[in-house]
Amino acid sequence: MKKIVLTVSVAIIMLSCNSVKNVDTSTIAQASTLLSSLSSNSTVQQITSLFNLLDTDHNDAISSSEAIGSVSENFDVLDTDNSSNLNLTELTGLLDLLK
């Protein structure tokens, strides 16, 4: 329950920021829902879906401004190549954090 409340709170905060005014709110809602449903039993397919939802500029990378929830909270840990972006391989590291 705490995870859901936090994820919804992050989505609301993001929606109120000027930098994400042009972002499709349904995409953020879908990403928030998927992120809150992730668990230690989640699959790479679910992470791939999350990646595609978060990559709003479609450059095959998630920037810190595109990250939400636990992806944002663990961005520096997940960014193993220190590129300031997460690729799909790095985002799958989220599965290890959920265990």
Secondary structure, 3 states (H helix, E strand, C coil): CHHHHHHHHHHHHHHHCHHHCCCCHHHHHHHHHHHHHCCCCCCHHHHHHHHHHHCCCCCCCEECCCCCHHHHHCHHHHCCCCCCEECHHHHCHHHHHHC
